[in-house]
Amino acid sequence: MKNDLWATLYRGMVRANAWEQQLLRFIEQGLTSGFYHAGRGQEAVAVGACAAVRDDDYLLYDHRGLGQAIAKGIPLDRLYGDFLTRETGTTRGLGAGIVHIAWPELGILGQSGTLGGAFPIASGAALAAQMRGSDQVVICFFGEGAANRGTFLEAANVASLWKLPVIWLCENNGWSVSVSFEASSATANIADRASAYNMPGVIVDGMDVVAVHEVVVAAVARARAGEGPTLIEAKTYRFRGHYEGDPQTYREDEELEMWKKKDPIVLHEKRLLENGYSEAELGAIRNEVAEEIAVAADRALAAPKPPMERVFEGVLA
Ligand SMILES: Cc1ncc(C[n+]2csc(CCOP(=O)(O)OP(=O)(O)O)c2C)c(N)n1
């Protein structure tokens, strides 16, 4: 049976992917500055999760793709502006690429240049929301590598102790640069660590956008009800290198091929086709998204670059 939410989730994943594909073309053309860590393969986590929060909820995204910020609603041309160093970028042309993007109007607080710096910020934003009685929640995305930072211990402990409205969302894609999850974790799952903080730990198939959405809806309800944080571990995989240009000598082709069979966009497309949607309807969604991306890309390319005088702006020491 047709399901509007499922169609919305499909559009969201197609949109995140199409945005990234255009960015990759900009990178190939040598038009960008800064690193990019592609999110291909992980769209279901970003899109499923962000569809469960409100515009005024807070988001701490991480460096893997920008699906989270896109799903939260950040204007797409402004996002290209950050990579193309345009005045219209969210950093007005001064932040190279992915790490400084913020959009406070939608609660997008940015990410930390050092992995794990986002954890205390997430608990702090949640504490502020709790003190204001605003019933906002904070969703904090991070990789399984970042989960090993000590900052997670501090932030997760206090969030659970004070019942702060945080959703800790670990995207376990199996690799931290060239280090496998097995080689870096004492526990078989990141979610196993939740009991140490006295909060629920939930494992979800990160390639299934509907499954991700459902567990995040439950965690958000719990957080808004004042019951505290949840640690969600989405099992997923990155299809591209750690960064664009990564030779990827550390992983086997077979592993990548196995995960590609679980492509979240393809799997969800199949679900839609089996539930009353036609190929033409899905094609129309893809075409509308392609048009939106083309407009955003053109707008960003037409925007001015910042003048040289601004190079020391924000430099304090
Ligand atoms: C404190 C700190 N250490 C190292 C880095 C360099 N670094 C950037 S991304 C990354 C891998 C992170 O792995 P994970 O958290 O699993 O996320 P993924 O890249 O797999 O999405 C590393 C080591 C950093 N930014 N900050």
The ligand as an SDF file (V2000), in Angstrom:
LIG
                    3D

 26 27  0  0  0  0  0  0  0  0999 V2000
   40.4300   13.8830   17.3790 C   0  0  0  0  0  0  0  0  0  0  0  0
   40.6220   13.5770   15.9280 C   0  0  0  0  0  0  0  0  0  0  0  0
   41.4140   12.5390   15.5620 N   0  0  0  0  0  0  0  0  0  0  0  0
   41.5950   12.2520   14.2560 C   0  0  0  0  0  0  0  0  0  0  0  0
   40.9720   13.0070   13.2830 C   0  0  0  0  0  0  0  0  0  0  0  0
   41.1960   12.6580   11.8100 C   0  0  0  0  0  0  0  0  0  0  0  0
   40.0230   11.9020   11.2940 N   0  0  0  0  0  0  0  0  0  0  0  0
   39.0700   12.5260   10.5850 C   0  0  0  0  0  0  0  0  0  0  0  0
   37.8470   11.4950   10.1280 S   0  0  0  0  0  0  0  0  0  0  0  0
   38.5980   10.1730   10.8840 C   0  0  0  0  0  0  0  0  0  0  0  0
   37.9490    8.8050   10.8850 C   0  0  0  0  0  0  0  0  0  0  0  0
   36.7370    8.7840   11.6930 C   0  0  0  0  0  0  0  0  0  0  0  0
   36.1390    7.5240   11.6680 O   0  0  0  0  0  0  0  0  0  0  0  0
   34.6310    7.3530   12.0960 P   0  0  0  0  0  0  0  0  0  0  0  0
   34.3560    8.1670   13.3120 O   0  0  0  0  0  0  0  0  0  0  0  0
   34.3500    5.9000   12.1830 O   0  0  0  0  0  0  0  0  0  0  0  0
   33.7970    8.0330   10.9380 O   0  0  0  0  0  0  0  0  0  0  0  0
   33.8310    7.7030    9.3660 P   0  0  0  0  0  0  0  0  0  0  0  0
   34.9580    8.4980    8.7920 O   0  0  0  0  0  0  0  0  0  0  0  0
   33.9910    6.2440    9.2170 O   0  0  0  0  0  0  0  0  0  0  0  0
   32.5230    8.1780    8.8590 O   0  0  0  0  0  0  0  0  0  0  0  0
   39.8000   10.5630   11.4770 C   0  0  0  0  0  0  0  0  0  0  0  0
   40.7040    9.6630   12.2150 C   0  0  0  0  0  0  0  0  0  0  0  0
   40.1420   14.0770   13.7080 C   0  0  0  0  0  0  0  0  0  0  0  0
   39.4590   14.8320   12.8260 N   0  0  0  0  0  0  0  0  0  0  0  0
   39.9820   14.3290   15.0270 N   0  0  0  0  0  0  0  0  0  0  0  0
  1  2  1  0
  2  3  1  0
  2 26  2  0
  3  4  2  0
  4  5  1  0
  5  6  1  0
  5 24  2  0
  6  7  1  0
  7  8  2  0
  7 22  1  0
  8  9  1  0
  9 10  1  0
 10 11  1  0
 10 22  2  0
 11 12  1  0
 12 13  1  0
 13 14  1  0
 14 15  2  0
 14 16  1  0
 14 17  1  0
 17 18  1  0
 18 19  2  0
 18 20  1  0
 18 21  1  0
 22 23  1  0
 24 25  1  0
 24 26  1  0
M  CHG  1   7   1
M  END
$$$$
